[in-house]
Amino acid sequence: MDRRIGYALMMAVVMVTLAPGCSQISSKPAVERTAGDAIHDASITVRIKTAYLFSRHLNPFRINVDTRDGVVTLHGTVSSDIHRELAIEIAKNAEGVTDVRDELRVARNGSEGPEEAERTFGEAVQDATLTASVKLALAFERGVKASHITVHTDRGTVKLTGEVDSEAERQLAARVARDTEGVKDVVNRIQVRG
């Protein structure tokens, strides 16, 4: 339980830091999306991850939450269909959520895989911090539409996915991630629309 309290405190600090810059978003085209929109989406993600943290039935380190214009996409692994339904229900009830897309997988035999035992609490916190740092760096970088890029970090390796308009934008996003302090490696799986 101590690790959950520490994580909750860290997430609360992040929410307090990000909350003043949040704005209510409307259905803006992707072209008009602002850094405030990205921060608002990040605050929704933090709310959901914090709720998962306090659920004794869910492992918040095995569920990734991505938010874009209030639409939440859940990725990762849960131990049963009941856990999947709980994760979806928590996300639907978070303030600011307009829709939830379920891309969760149910682990075989109800286990969450060997990776869970290998990843420490400190690594999970560091990865969450790096993910947030990269997302913010992308949001403030001219020439990159951060809202089209998903960031996931595992043990210091940042994986970028999504679609962008050009190869230059794809390369710039990778460079921004690589230049973020603490990032060990970048896997660039961003696709160029074509």
N, C-alpha and C positions, 0 to 999 in steps of 0.2 A: 504494500500500500504506500510506503514511503516514496517509491519511484513515481507513483501516480500523482502524489501531492506535489512533488518537485516539478514534474512536467506540467501540472495544472498551473502552478505559480508562474512558470516560464511563459506558458500560453497566455495567462492573464496579463502579464507585462506586455507581451506583444499586442494583445487586443487593446490595452489602454493606449499604447503608443500609436497604433494605427487608427483607432476610432475617430479622433478629431478630424482626420483627413478624409473620412468616408462621406460619400454623398449618395443620395437616393438615385438609382439609375433608372433610365427609361429604355425603351426599345430602340436604341440608337444603332445605326449601321456600324459595322466594325471599323469603318474609316474614321468615325467621330469618337471612338472610344478614347477615354482620357486616362491619365495615371490615377485619378480619383476613382474611376470605374474599376480599375485593376485592384486598388486598395480595398474598395467595397467588397469585391469578390473574395479577396484574401481574408477579410474579416468574417465573411460567411464560413469560409473553410475553417478558420480558427474556432468559431462557435461549434461547428459540428465535431471537429477533432476533440475539443474539450468535453463535449457531451459523451463521446466515445470513451474518453479517458475515465470518466466517472461511472461508466456502465461496467459492472462486474462481469457481464456476460460477453463483452466484446474486447478484442485485443486491438487497441488503437494504433499499434505499430504495424499491423498487418493490413490495414485499410487505408488506401490513399484517397484523398478527397480533392477533386479539381472543380473549381467554380468559374463559370463564365456567364456574365449577364444574369446572375441569379440561378442559372441552371447548374445543378451539381451532378458530377459524374463520379461514381464510386468504383474504384478498382481495388484489387487485392484478393485476399483469401479469408474466408470465414469457415468455421468448423461444421456448420449445418445450415439447412434452409431456414430454420427458425432464427439463427443468428443473422442471416441475410435480411430477412424481413425486419428484424429489430434495427439493423443498421439503416435500412431504407426509411423506416418510420421516423427514426431520430432525425435523419437529414431532412425529411419533408417538413418536420415541425420547427426547424431552425428559422429564425427571423431572416427575412430577405430572400428565402428560397422560392423560386417560381416553379421548378420542376426537378425531378431526380431521375437520373439515368443509371440503371443498375448494370455494371459490368463486373460484379463480384463473382468469384469462383468458390465453390464449396470444395474444401480439401478432401482428398481420399481418406477413407477410414476415420473421418472426423478429426484428423490431426492437422496441424497447421504447418507441417514440414520441418525439416532440420534447421532451416535458416533461422528460425525464431530463437532457438537455444544459443546460437552462435552470436547473435547481435545483442550487444549490451545496451543498457539504458542510456549510457553516455553516448554511444554511437547513434542511437535513435534521436537523441536530442540534437547532436551535432548535425545529423543529416537533415532534420527538420529546419534547423537554423540555416544551413547552406541552401536548401530549397527556397526558403523565404528570401535570402540574400540575392540569389540568382533571379528570382521572379521580380524583385524590386529593381535590380539593375537593368533587367530587360524592359521593365515598364518605363524607365526614365531614359532609355537609349533611343535617340532619334534614328530612324531608319529601320526600326524593328517593331513589328506589331506583336507585342507581348501577349495579347489576348489570343493569338493563334498558336501559341507555343505552350506545351505542357512540360513541366520540370519535375523530375523524380530523382532523388538522391539515395544512393545505397553505399554506405561506408566511404563517403567522400567522392564517389564517382557519380557525376551528374549525367543523367540521360535526358536528352531533349527530343520531343516528338511534336508533331503537328504539321501544319502546312503554311508556307509563306509564298510571296509573290515572285521572288527571284533568288538566284544562287548567291548573290551578294548579301541579301538579307539573311539567308541560311548561314553563311560564313560569319557574318557579323554577330549573330546570336551565339554561335559557338565560341567566338572570341570573347564576348562579354562574359559568358559562363566560365571560360578558362581563366579569365582575369579576376574572377571573384575570389577573394581571400579564403583559403581553406579547401578549395576544390582541388582534388588530386588528379582527376581525369574527366574528360567529357566524351560521351558517346552521342554523336549528332545523327539522329534518325529523322530529322526534319525533312519533309518532302517539299519540292518546289512544284507549285501548281503549273500545270502545263497542258 
